[in-house]
Amino acid sequence: MPKVDVRERRITCRLVYYGPGLGGKTTNMQHIHRRTHPKYRGDLVSLATETDRTLFFDFLPMAVQKIGGFEMRFHLFTVPGQVFYEESRRIILQGADGVVFVADSHPDRRKANEESLSDLDRNLKVYDLDIRKIPLIIQYNKRDLDNRMDVNEMRRELNYLKVPDFEATASEGPGVIETFHEALKLVIARVQAEFG
């Protein structure tokens, strides 16, 4: 549920990048941050653990009209993907208004993708959120790998909800901004339906 600050006339939404460890969530976030004009973004904050890190930054979309006289703002987060950080993932997911699930296209990561998507579903339920109702985008990352999984096979295994999905190579940029823009569009449409 978006946070509404009546005094500041601001609606703040939380967009979370979720997926298996080392799948490209951090690289996505770094690319988006680099490509966003400093006027419209906050500092990229990194909370490092021994094997993974959580990134965060504040984003003010420049092209979005005010909704009911309120300015839109987004907080973007990544979650640590390693299995033993489940509690951290759950906490970061609290209050999520949209999720980008970043799947790893390497064949050895098939099971990790499936487990992470199941983990997302379980953790959303903790906060009475439904994976079928929350704005969700799936990104098939690392499409530059020579031995990448077939994207249609990945769709069959991961996109059973038939949500928007994109192929990407976060390390080089293709597909990153497209995924991000679609996520913003879905979250904004949901906010407009609630507050418009």
NORSULQUI-V809942 format. One record per residue. N is the residue number from 1. RES is the residue in three letters. D_FIRST is the distance of its C-alpha to the first C-alpha in whole Angstrom. Layout:
BEGIN
N|RES|D_FIRST ; N|RES|D_FIRST
END
This chain:
BEGIN
1|MET|0 ; 2|PRO|4 ; 3|LYS|7 ; 4|VAL|9 ; 5|ASP|13 ; 6|VAL|15 ; 7|ARG|18 ; 8|GLU|18 ; 9|ARG|16 ; 10|ARG|14 ; 11|ILE|10 ; 12|THR|9 ; 13|CYS|8 ; 14|ARG|9 ; 15|LEU|11 ; 16|VAL|13 ; 17|TYR|17 ; 18|TYR|18 ; 19|GLY|21 ; 20|PRO|25 ; 21|GLY|26 ; 22|LEU|28 ; 23|GLY|27 ; 24|GLY|26 ; 25|LYS|23 ; 26|THR|24 ; 27|THR|26 ; 28|ASN|24 ; 29|MET|22 ; 30|GLN|25 ; 31|HIS|26 ; 32|ILE|23 ; 33|HIS|24 ; 34|ARG|28 ; 35|ARG|27 ; 36|THR|25 ; 37|HIS|27 ; 38|PRO|27 ; 39|LYS|26 ; 40|TYR|22 ; 41|ARG|22 ; 42|GLY|22 ; 43|ASP|24 ; 44|LEU|23 ; 45|VAL|23 ; 46|SER|24 ; 47|LEU|24 ; 48|ALA|27 ; 49|THR|28 ; 50|GLU|31 ; 51|THR|31 ; 52|ASP|27 ; 53|ARG|25 ; 54|THR|21 ; 55|LEU|21 ; 56|PHE|18 ; 57|PHE|19 ; 58|ASP|17 ; 59|PHE|17 ; 60|LEU|18 ; 61|PRO|18 ; 62|MET|22 ; 63|ALA|22 ; 64|VAL|19 ; 65|GLN|20 ; 66|LYS|18 ; 67|ILE|15 ; 68|GLY|16 ; 69|GLY|18 ; 70|PHE|15 ; 71|GLU|16 ; 72|MET|13 ; 73|ARG|13 ; 74|PHE|12 ; 75|HIS|13 ; 76|LEU|15 ; 77|PHE|16 ; 78|THR|18 ; 79|VAL|19 ; 80|PRO|22 ; 81|GLY|24 ; 82|GLN|26 ; 83|VAL|26 ; 84|PHE|27 ; 85|TYR|24 ; 86|GLU|22 ; 87|GLU|20 ; 88|SER|19 ; 89|ARG|18 ; 90|ARG|16 ; 91|ILE|15 ; 92|ILE|14 ; 93|LEU|11 ; 94|GLN|9 ; 95|GLY|6 ; 96|ALA|7 ; 97|ASP|6 ; 98|GLY|10 ; 99|VAL|13 ; 100|VAL|16 ; 101|PHE|19 ; 102|VAL|22 ; 103|ALA|25 ; 104|ASP|28 ; 105|SER|31 ; 106|HIS|34 ; 107|PRO|36 ; 108|ASP|36 ; 109|ARG|32 ; 110|ARG|31 ; 111|LYS|31 ; 112|ALA|28 ; 113|ASN|26 ; 114|GLU|26 ; 115|GLU|26 ; 116|SER|23 ; 117|LEU|21 ; 118|SER|22 ; 119|ASP|20 ; 120|LEU|17 ; 121|ASP|17 ; 122|ARG|18 ; 123|ASN|15 ; 124|LEU|12 ; 125|LYS|14 ; 126|VAL|14 ; 127|TYR|10 ; 128|ASP|11 ; 129|LEU|9 ; 130|ASP|12 ; 131|ILE|14 ; 132|ARG|15 ; 133|LYS|12 ; 134|ILE|10 ; 135|PRO|12 ; 136|LEU|14 ; 137|ILE|18 ; 138|ILE|21 ; 139|GLN|23 ; 140|TYR|27 ; 141|ASN|28 ; 142|LYS|31 ; 143|ARG|33 ; 144|ASP|36 ; 145|LEU|37 ; 146|ASP|41 ; 147|ASN|40 ; 148|ARG|36 ; 149|MET|35 ; 150|ASP|35 ; 151|VAL|32 ; 152|ASN|33 ; 153|GLU|33 ; 154|MET|30 ; 155|ARG|28 ; 156|ARG|30 ; 157|GLU|29 ; 158|LEU|25 ; 159|ASN|24 ; 160|TYR|24 ; 161|LEU|21 ; 162|LYS|23 ; 163|VAL|20 ; 164|PRO|21 ; 165|ASP|23 ; 166|PHE|25 ; 167|GLU|28 ; 168|ALA|28 ; 169|THR|30 ; 170|ALA|28 ; 171|SER|31 ; 172|GLU|33 ; 173|GLY|30 ; 174|PRO|30 ; 175|GLY|27 ; 176|VAL|25 ; 177|ILE|24 ; 178|GLU|24 ; 179|THR|21 ; 180|PHE|19 ; 181|HIS|20 ; 182|GLU|19 ; 183|ALA|15 ; 184|LEU|15 ; 185|LYS|16 ; 186|LEU|14 ; 187|VAL|10 ; 188|ILE|12 ; 189|ALA|13 ; 190|ARG|10 ; 191|VAL|9 ; 192|GLN|12 ; 193|ALA|12 ; 194|GLU|10 ; 195|PHE|11 ; 196|GLY|15
END
